[in-house]
Amino acid sequence: MLPAQESQNILIHNTLKQFWGFDEFRASQQQIILSVISGKDTLALLPTGGGKSLCYQLPAIILEGTCLVISPLLALMRDQLLSLQALGIEAELLSSELDEYEEEAVYNRCKEGLAKVLFVSPERLQNQLFLRYIQEINISFIAVDEAHCISEWGQDFRPSYQNIKKFRQEFKNVPCLALTATATEQVVKEISTKLGLHQPRVFKQSFRRENLNIIVANTSDKYARILEFLRQNQSSGIVYTRTRKEAEELTHYLKSNNFLNVDFFHAGMSAKDKENLQSKWIRSRFHVLVSTNAFGMGIDKDNVRFVIHFSPPSTLENYYQEIGRAGRNGEEAVVVLFWNEQELTTIDDILKNQIPTKTEYDKILMYLYSIFQIGDSDWPEQTFPLDIGKIKNLTKSSTAKIKNILTFLHNQELVFYKNTVSASTLQSFINAEDLDQLHPSDAYFMELLFRNLPGLAIQKVHFSDATFCKKNGFDMLHFKERLKRLQKAGHLEYLDGQAHTIRFLKPRDDRRLSGEYWPLFNTIQKNKLRKWEEIKFFIKDSDFCKMKLILSYFGEKETENCGKCSVCRAKSYTRRTLSTEIIEQLAKGPMGLAEIAANLSFHSRENISEMLIFLLDIGKVKMLNYKTYMLNQ
């Protein structure tokens, strides 16, 4: 090894140990990091759990300047920002939620060399203020996270990713690192071309996970099956549901059946509650979270022993990412997906019914702008409370179609659509010295706000309605009504953190919305349906190894069967093998059918029941009582 290479290796290992506490890198992390440090364009395809974020975070610390990270997911950027700050690494995030003063402070810290990482969305690359300020920042390299979003072959396609190639021309000597966890061969080629990577070094890690036991089970009684599984697997894991309601109802069922070490987690919870639950789960060896796909991004917990899908996810990419959170320490882990025919039909209907026609699309957009009295080419500065029920009544469209369009507008950064719980904001338009101009009761109320919310006299403040009301003895509903009345009078601006809000990020342009954005919206909807058909095949197929199907989907054609999945086990098990396994279970002690089925989850409950009857008939097994079996000694 050359002296320069040896010193680089020592440096990156010392940095890994100092900040992350690890002695060794995973898989191809070291080669990727060395490629970035040496100034080469690099494309890294690392499956979930492969440690993508370290591949830009570590070089960012070592290299002089600020690493610019382009990512499409605000929630993921926030998670990564917090994890870096927790390690003592200075990082900043530019998002649509910041006002001009906050944005300028971020730019100044980067210009002064205080921030090693700056997170931005791809849409930011077209912002004129950003393009002016970025020239004054010393960029060490550009990292493009979730790089598969540049491809038009997936439902995650983001047109704004097309701007990265043009943006990079302003930084011709700055290397680029493209990162993705889920990309087919076609998408990998597209990433390289559309990002303008120059002779990139490509690092592609196999998607095969030797320690994952993939079980896909057709069952009508999911609640009972999950309860059985959790009772027999006292360890840390995740149960994924499609909706918030499912997460809450399943958690309630499990707790009511004396499985207490479980909580639900979804995007509708407050940031504080989510942070507390996340910390509890990461520290625990036995805690289970029942969650929508809002949980898991940026989370690295090595002792997750199982991941259960209460219902099928929408794409194979999502499925692979979510099961990839199990068994990161290399130990055996089980991933279970429950499904039934009725559910697949229901999801078919849901997906089709949330896609508006062109007429519905135009109508929803027209009312959305009309409600806030935004004319063509207008661009209001304020954030508005959003009442989806009102749009639903006006357009006679479903909530699902309206939210689908709002999510699309948000992803294209035409609007900033907030549908999660956050802190409320308050800005006063009246000075403390002028309170005597108000009605005495309003003056007293405003004075109370000034006393309890430091900084309100000079700027917009974030606060908790619940905390304020508890401290000052207010009824929450009455408190919010008073704020809205003062807002209507023009004395303040109040945004309820519990409510949905919308901020328009670009001027209204009906011609583009209908002519340019409709075809894109329509293509994305068709891709959603195509992706759903692909995972339906994966679920229902009983001929091919489940791991082999996943590997084939991601371009690994010549692969061996895993020998562990539900399909492989079903093919290899004979009648004699099943009887042997039942006898091995009963050798541990008397058991009921439910417990045996949970332990032998690769077999159907019906086959186990039939085999028990056979073993009873030949005298190998006897009944202890009408529910419990034991060996006949």
HURATA-V780263 format. One line per field, one symbol per residue. phi: phi as a letter, one per 30 degrees, with the letter a starting at -180 (. if undefined). burial: # if it has 9 or more other ideal C-beta (glycine too) atoms within 8 Angstrom, else .. A space follows every 10 residues. Layout:
phi: ???
burial: ???
This chain:
phi: .deddddddd dddddeddcc iccbddhced ddddddddic dbbcccdejd iddddcdddd ddddjcdccc bdcddddded dddddddicd bbbcbddddd ddddddeddd ddidcdbbcb dddddcdddd dddddccddd acccdhdddd ddcbddebed dddddddddd bdccdbccba cbadeddedd eddddidchd dccbcdddcd ccccccbdbc cdeddddedd ddbdacabcc bdbddedddd ddddddcicc dbbcbadddd eddddddddd ddddcbdccc bdddckdidb bdcdcabccd bdddbdeded dddddciddi debcbbbcaa dddddddedd dddccddedd eddddddedd echcdeidbd ddccdccded ddddcicded dddddddddd ddhdbcccbc dbddbbbccb dedcddddde dddddddddd dccejddbad bcaceddddd dcicdedddd dddddddddi dabbbdddcd bbbdcbddbd dddddcdded eddddddedd dddddddedd dccceddddd dddcjcddbc ddibdddddd dddceddddd ddddddddke bceddddddc ddcdeddddd dddddddcid bbcdbdcbcb dcd
burial: ....##.##. ###.###.#. ....#..### .######..# ########.# ########## ###.###### ##...##### #.###...## ####...... ..#..##.## #...###### #####....# #.##..#.## ########## #.######.# #.###.##.. #..####### ####..##.# ##.##.#..# ###.#.###. .######.#. .#..###### ###.###### #..#.###.# #.###...#. .#####..#. ...#..##.# #..#..#### ###.##..#. #.######## ########## ########.. ..######## ..##..##.# #.####...# #########. ##.#....#. ...#.#.#.. ##..#.#..# ########## .######... ...#####.# ....#..#.. .##.###### ..#..#.... #.#.#..##. .....#..## .###.##... #######..# ####...### ..##..##.# #####.###. ##.###.##. #...###### ####.#..#. .#.####### ..#...###. ###.##.... #.#.###### #.#...###. ##.###...# ###....### #..
